[in-house]
């Protein structure tokens, strides 16, 4: 006995439908990071950009290897003096990196405006503030990349 396939329209088999496998997110923007000089995936500058946060330009990194979005405490001290007023307390968690363990202080929400050739993109991600990280800028992890549909593989 053969399984019966349900067809929609002409030669459109639902079991093999690519439209069914992916979610159609037409509102999500696709990032096309264009390099300025050199080969950016070799020198580590493919996903570095400058964004607007609180009417000032700040460094921003899109990292496909980080599962959550983070920012260093010393970076916030230097660029945003009143960041402690915006801090949400969370349970103290330990994060691991190649250089060792890092301790979280809490979370902070910052409104970010990403420059894009089709129009600027406004995000409100939540960043984990790490006390002993050495990041010079905000790092957007895969949690918000999936949520906002950011694709940095098509560069």
N, C-alpha and C positions, 0 to 999 in steps of 0.2 A: 504494500500500500504506500503510495507516494504522498509526501506532505504537500498540501496545497498552499501555494503562495498567493498572497493578496497583492494585487497590482493597483496602482493609482495612476490613471492616465496611461499613456503609451510607453511601454517598456520601462516602467518605473516600479521596481520591486521594493517593497517596504523593508524586507529583511536586509537588503544590501544598500539601503539609502544612506548616503553621506549626510544628508540634511538631518536625518534622525539622530545620527551619532554625535553631531556637534550642536551646541546651542547657538542660535543665531543672535549674536550680540551686535546689533548695528550701531548702538550708541557708543560702544567702546572705541577708543582711538588706538591706532597702531603707531607705535613709535618707529620712526626711521632715523636712526642716529647716523648722521653723515660725518665721516671723519674729516679733519682738516688737513693733517699731514701724517705721513707714515702709515703703518699698519696698526690700527688702534687695538685690535684684539691681541697683539703681541706686547704692546707697551702699556696695556691696562687702562687706556683712556676711552674705550668704546662706549661706556655707559656713564661717563662723568659729564655733568652739565651744570649750568648755573640757573637757579630758580629764584623766584621772588617770594620772600617770606617776610611779612610785616614791613613792607615797603623797602626792603633791602635785598641785595643780591647775595646769595649764599651757595656754597658748593653742595652738590647733590649727586648721589651715586645710586644707580639701579643695579642691584646685585641679585643674580639668579641663584646664588648659592646660599643665601641667608634666608631662613624661614620666617623671620619676623623683622620689622622695621626698627632700627636702633639709631641712637645718637649718643655721643659722648658727653659726659658732664663738663669736662673742661672746655669743649666747644661751646656749650650753652653759656658757661660763665663768661667767655670772651665776647660772644656776639649778642646774647639776650640776657641782660642783667636781671630782669624781673621774671625769669623762667620758673623760679621756685613757687611763685604765686599761682602758676598754672599747672603745677604738678599734682597728679592723682596718685595716691598711695596704693600700692599693691603688695601682695606677699613677696617677700624677698626671694628671688630666684637666682640660681647660679647658671650662667651661660658659659659654654665652652668654646674656645677658639684655638687656633694653632699656637698662639702664644701663651695660653693658659686659661684659668677660670676668670670670669668677670661677674661682678655682682650688680644686680639691678637696684635702682633707687625707687623707681616708680614709672609712670607713663605720662606722656605729655602729648597734647593734640595741637598741631600747627597747620594753619591753612597755607597750602603751597600752590603757586601758580607756575605750571610747567609751560615753557615756550614750545609751540608746535606750529608748523607751517600751515596747517589748516585752521588754526585758531588756538588760543591758549586753553589749557586744561587746568581746572581748579580741583584740587584734592584736599581732603581733610583727614589725613592718616594719623594714627596713634603710634607714637614712637616710644620704645622702651629706653629709658635713660640709664646708661651704664656708667658706674663710677670709675672704672679703671680701663676704659677703652681708649684707643688712640686713633679715632676716626676724625678726620677734619671735614666735617659736613654731616648731612643727613643721609642715611642709608635706607633705601626702600627695599624691603624684602619681598619674597614671593607671595606673602599673604595679601598684600595690596596690589601686587601685579596681577594676580588672578581676579581680584575683586573689580578692578578698574579696566581689565582687558589690555594691560600694557604688554607689548611684545617687543623685546629687544633682541630677538634672534634674527629678525629680518633686516639687519643693518647692512 
